[in-house]
Amino acid sequence: MAGVGSGSESFWGAGGPPHPGRIEYRLMRESVVSQYRRGRLGRLDVCDAQPELLRVARNVGRETTTTCPICADAKLVHVSFAFGPRLPSSGRALIPGEIGELTRNEGEFACYVVEVCTKCCWNHLL
């Protein structure tokens, strides 16, 4: 019987520990939408975008071709936020094309994309 290793290589595999990457929130999003459609969640539970998020979505968000899964009356807007040690604690909303500048000037940071419906206030991480 082969022995079980205890080093980091046996735990992570030959490639070593994973590198920072992309996290997908789509499964969680689909679960929330499904629960809303089944009546397990109310509209106030899922349409809870804060005023500041709505303001950013209206002013610097990128309109998509995706219809809101809750109200089905408006197109969703994507808003990108960056968080990092040299950025404001509440994050920084990014305008399209600004991520390259951040990469050069701000060191390490994490980016998140939020989809927002400015009509019904639906929002979710992507």
N, C-alpha and C positions, 0 to 999 in steps of 0.2 A: 504494500500500500504506500502510495506517495505521501510524503510529509507535507504538512501545511506550513507555508512560510509565514513569517511574522513581520517582515520588513515592509517598507512603503511600496516597493515594487509589487509585492504580492497583493497589496490592498488596492493600489491604483492601476495595476497593470504595467506593462513594460514602458508605456509612454510617460509615466510619472503622474503627478497630480493634475487635475484638469485646469485649464486656463480660463480666465474670466470669459464669459460668453453671453449669449442671448437667452433670456428667459421668456418663454411664451405664456401668456395669460389667457390664451384663447379657449382652453378647456374650461377654465373657471368662468369665463364670459358666457360660453354656451350654456353652462349649468345655470347661471343666473337668469339668462333669457328664457330657458326652458321652465324654470320654476315660476317665473312671472307669467308665462303663457298658460301654465297649469293652475294659476290662481294661488300658488303657495306664497308668492311675494306680491305685495301691492305696488302700485305706481310710485308712491312716496318712498318705498324701500329702494327702488332702483333708479329713480330720477332725482338724484340728490346732489347734483353738481353745485359747488360753492360759487358765489358771485364772482370771485377773482378768476376761477377757472373759466367761467362763461365769458368774462371780459377778455381774457387772453385768447380764447377760442375765436371770438368775434374779430379780434384785431390782428392776430398773427397766425391763427390756425390755417392749416392747409385743407381745403375742401376736397372731399373724396367723392367717388361715385356710389358709395355704399349708403343705402337707405337705413335710417334708424330702425333697429329691431324692436323698439318699444312703440313709438308713435306712428311709424311708417309714413310720416308726412314731410320729413326733411332729410337732407343728406348729412352724413356725419362729417365732422371736422377732426383732423389729427393735430394734436399739440405736443411738441417735444419739450421736455424739461431736462436740465442737467443739474446734478448734485455733486459736490466735491468740496474738499477742504478749503479751496480758494474761492468758492462761490458762496452766495448768500445761503443762510441756513434753510430758507424756504425753497431753495432751488432757483433756477434761472430759466425762464421761458426762452426758447430758441426760435429765431426766425429761420426760414429755409436758407440753407447754405452756410449758416453760422458755425456749424460743428467743426469745420476745418480750422477756423480761427481759434476755437476753444482748445483743440488738440495741440496747436502750436503754443498757446499762451498760458493755459490753466493747469497743466500737469494732468494727473489722473482724475477722472470723474466718471460718474455713471449717468447714462441717459435713459429716459423713460418716455414712451409715447402713450398718450391718452386719447381715446376717441371720445368725442363730445357731440351731443345733439343740442344745439343752441335753442331749439324749440321746446323740447320736453325736459331737458336737463339730464338726460341719460349720460353716463360717463363710465368708462372702464379702461383699465390698463391693457395695452396690447402686448 
